Amino acid sequence: MVNRWTELHGILNRLTLFVDGTDVSMKLAGELEVALDNAFPDDSRFEDLVLTLASYQPGGGPYLYDERAIAKLCQQVIPIVQSELTRCAK
């Protein structure tokens, strides 16, 4: 079983990869969707991102979200994950 600090650190790394454009793959989006849902199952601060990740496709499309929309939401949750990570380190 992965400890909480390791789990959050992995999420933060993936969020950063998406935001900086290093990896905007559907694979990473899927990993983020699952990781965030597992780490924050009942946390409404992550609902929009998790739901949007489920409707992500590079380039977007009808009823789909593109890289910019996902990156914006990822950027918004990074401080929350950083705060949780700091709390775990104490």
C-alpha positions as CSV (number, residue, x, y, z in Angstrom):
1,M,0.0,0.0,0.0
2,V,1.3,3.4,-0.9
3,N,1.5,5.9,1.9
4,R,-0.3,9.2,1.8
5,W,2.8,11.4,1.2
6,T,3.9,9.2,-1.8
7,E,0.4,9.2,-3.2
8,L,0.1,13.0,-3.0
9,H,3.6,13.5,-4.4
10,G,2.8,11.4,-7.4
11,I,-0.4,13.4,-8.0
12,L,1.5,16.7,-7.7
13,N,4.1,15.5,-10.2
14,R,1.4,14.4,-12.7
15,L,-0.5,17.7,-12.3
16,T,2.7,19.6,-13.0
17,L,3.5,17.6,-16.1
18,F,0.1,18.4,-17.5
19,V,0.2,22.1,-16.6
20,D,3.7,22.7,-18.1
21,G,2.7,20.7,-21.2
22,T,5.3,18.0,-20.8
23,D,2.7,15.3,-20.9
24,V,-0.9,16.0,-22.0
25,S,-1.7,12.5,-23.0
26,M,-5.0,10.7,-22.4
27,K,-3.0,8.2,-20.4
28,L,-1.8,10.8,-17.9
29,A,-5.4,12.3,-17.8
30,G,-6.7,8.9,-16.9
31,E,-4.1,8.3,-14.2
32,L,-4.9,11.7,-12.7
33,E,-8.6,11.0,-12.8
34,V,-8.2,7.7,-10.8
35,A,-5.5,9.1,-8.5
36,L,-7.5,12.2,-7.5
37,D,-10.7,10.2,-7.1
38,N,-8.9,7.7,-4.8
39,A,-7.0,10.3,-2.8
40,F,-9.9,12.7,-2.4
41,P,-13.1,10.6,-2.8
42,D,-15.6,13.0,-1.2
43,D,-13.8,16.3,-1.7
44,S,-15.9,18.7,-3.7
45,R,-12.8,20.8,-4.5
46,F,-11.7,18.1,-7.0
47,E,-15.1,17.2,-8.5
48,D,-14.8,19.5,-11.5
49,L,-11.3,18.3,-12.4
50,V,-12.2,14.6,-12.1
51,L,-15.3,15.0,-14.2
52,T,-13.5,17.1,-16.8
53,L,-10.6,14.6,-17.0
54,A,-13.2,11.9,-17.9
55,S,-14.2,14.0,-20.9
56,Y,-10.7,14.9,-22.0
57,Q,-9.3,14.4,-25.5
58,P,-6.2,16.2,-26.9
59,G,-7.5,18.9,-29.1
60,G,-11.0,18.7,-27.6
61,G,-14.1,18.1,-29.7
62,P,-17.8,18.0,-29.3
63,Y,-18.6,17.6,-25.6
64,L,-14.9,17.1,-24.9
65,Y,-12.3,19.2,-23.1
66,D,-9.0,20.2,-24.5
67,E,-5.5,20.7,-23.0
68,R,-6.1,24.3,-22.0
69,A,-9.2,23.6,-20.0
70,I,-7.6,20.7,-18.2
71,A,-4.4,22.6,-17.5
72,K,-6.4,25.5,-16.0
73,L,-8.2,23.1,-13.6
74,C,-5.0,21.3,-12.7
75,Q,-3.4,24.6,-11.9
76,Q,-6.3,25.5,-9.5
77,V,-5.9,22.3,-7.5
78,I,-2.1,22.2,-7.3
79,P,-2.1,24.5,-4.2
80,I,-4.6,22.2,-2.4
81,V,-2.4,19.2,-3.1
82,Q,0.7,21.0,-2.0
83,S,-1.0,22.0,1.2
84,E,-2.1,18.4,1.9
85,L,1.5,17.2,1.1
86,T,2.9,19.7,3.6
87,R,0.5,18.5,6.3
88,C,1.6,14.9,5.6
89,A,5.3,15.8,6.0
90,K,4.8,17.1,9.5
